[in-house]
Amino acid sequence: RLEMRDFGVKVSVIEPGYFKTLITSAENVEKTFLSIWEKLPAETKASYGQNYLNGFLVSLRKMQKRCNPNLRLVTDCMEHALTSRQPRTRYSAGWDAKLLYIPLSYLPSALTD
């Protein structure tokens, strides 16, 4: 965002929370994680242990339940950023994003960017 300012380009940052998409699909993430886990050396697997793997998979499934299915919250931010005469610098879509990104917005932009 700051790099583009020198070229006269205004950039709006859209910071979504957790939404149900293919990226957050528990099945896809689990499949990728297990694929990586299988490629790890036995020593690394032993360091983390089976309990770590099981706990991660349980957490992943719980997170999936908290994902917001209403993608309209994100697309509304995108629409506003693209069509507004004075778009905001930052948009937070979803309650979880607001809990995280709004407090960060009080910090200097140099830190949060």
C-alpha positions as CSV (number, residue, x, y, z in Angstrom):
1,R,0.0,0.0,0.0
2,L,2.7,2.5,1.0
3,E,4.9,1.5,-2.0
4,M,2.1,2.4,-4.5
5,R,1.4,5.8,-2.9
6,D,4.4,7.3,-4.7
7,F,2.9,6.4,-8.0
8,G,-0.5,8.0,-7.2
9,V,-2.2,4.6,-6.7
10,K,-4.5,4.4,-3.7
11,V,-4.7,0.9,-2.2
12,S,-7.4,-0.4,0.1
13,V,-6.6,-3.4,2.2
14,I,-9.4,-5.9,2.8
15,E,-8.8,-8.0,5.8
16,P,-11.3,-10.8,6.0
17,G,-11.8,-13.1,9.0
18,Y,-12.5,-16.8,8.6
19,F,-14.9,-17.6,5.8
20,K,-16.0,-20.9,4.3
21,T,-14.0,-21.2,1.1
22,L,-11.9,-23.9,-0.6
23,I,-8.9,-22.4,1.2
24,T,-10.4,-23.0,4.6
25,S,-12.0,-26.3,3.7
26,A,-11.1,-28.7,6.5
27,E,-10.8,-31.6,4.1
28,N,-8.3,-29.7,1.8
29,V,-6.2,-28.4,4.7
30,E,-6.2,-31.8,6.4
31,K,-5.2,-33.5,3.2
32,T,-2.3,-31.1,2.7
33,F,-1.2,-31.2,6.3
34,L,-1.2,-35.0,6.4
35,S,0.7,-35.1,3.1
36,I,3.4,-32.9,4.6
37,W,3.4,-34.9,7.8
38,E,4.0,-38.1,5.9
39,K,7.1,-36.6,4.3
40,L,8.6,-35.5,7.6
41,P,11.6,-37.5,9.0
42,A,10.7,-40.0,11.7
43,E,12.8,-37.9,14.2
44,T,10.6,-34.8,13.6
45,K,7.4,-36.8,13.8
46,A,8.7,-38.3,17.1
47,S,9.5,-34.8,18.4
48,Y,6.0,-33.6,17.8
49,G,4.3,-36.8,18.6
50,Q,1.0,-38.4,17.6
51,N,-0.9,-36.3,20.2
52,Y,0.2,-33.1,18.4
53,L,-1.1,-34.4,15.1
54,N,-4.4,-35.5,16.6
55,G,-4.8,-32.2,18.5
56,F,-4.1,-30.2,15.3
57,L,-6.7,-32.1,13.3
58,V,-9.3,-31.6,16.1
59,S,-8.6,-27.9,16.2
60,L,-8.8,-27.7,12.4
61,R,-12.3,-29.3,12.4
62,K,-13.5,-26.9,15.2
63,M,-12.2,-23.9,13.3
64,Q,-14.1,-25.0,10.2
65,K,-17.3,-24.8,12.3
66,R,-16.6,-21.2,13.1
67,C,-16.0,-20.1,9.5
68,N,-18.6,-17.6,8.3
69,P,-20.6,-18.9,5.2
70,N,-21.7,-15.3,4.3
71,L,-19.1,-14.3,1.7
72,R,-21.2,-11.2,1.0
73,L,-19.5,-9.5,3.9
74,V,-16.2,-9.6,1.9
75,T,-17.7,-8.8,-1.5
76,D,-19.5,-5.8,0.0
77,C,-16.1,-4.5,1.2
78,M,-14.6,-5.1,-2.2
79,E,-17.5,-3.3,-3.9
80,H,-17.2,-0.3,-1.6
81,A,-13.5,-0.1,-2.1
82,L,-13.8,-0.2,-5.9
83,T,-16.8,2.2,-6.3
84,S,-16.5,4.7,-3.5
85,R,-15.3,8.2,-4.1
86,Q,-13.3,8.0,-0.9
87,P,-12.6,4.4,-0.2
88,R,-11.3,3.5,3.3
89,T,-7.7,2.4,3.8
90,R,-8.7,-0.8,5.5
91,Y,-11.8,-2.9,5.5
92,S,-12.4,-5.7,8.0
93,A,-15.0,-8.3,7.0
94,G,-16.5,-10.5,9.7
95,W,-16.7,-10.2,13.5
96,D,-13.4,-12.1,14.0
97,A,-11.5,-9.7,11.7
98,K,-12.9,-6.8,13.6
99,L,-11.7,-8.2,16.9
100,L,-8.2,-8.6,15.5
101,Y,-7.7,-5.9,12.9
102,I,-9.5,-2.9,14.5
103,P,-7.2,-2.9,17.5
104,L,-4.2,-3.2,15.1
105,S,-5.5,-0.2,13.2
106,Y,-4.7,2.0,16.1
107,L,-1.0,1.2,15.7
108,P,1.0,3.3,13.2
109,S,0.6,2.1,9.6
110,A,4.3,1.5,9.3
111,L,3.9,-1.3,11.9
112,T,0.7,-2.8,10.6
113,D,1.6,-2.7,6.9
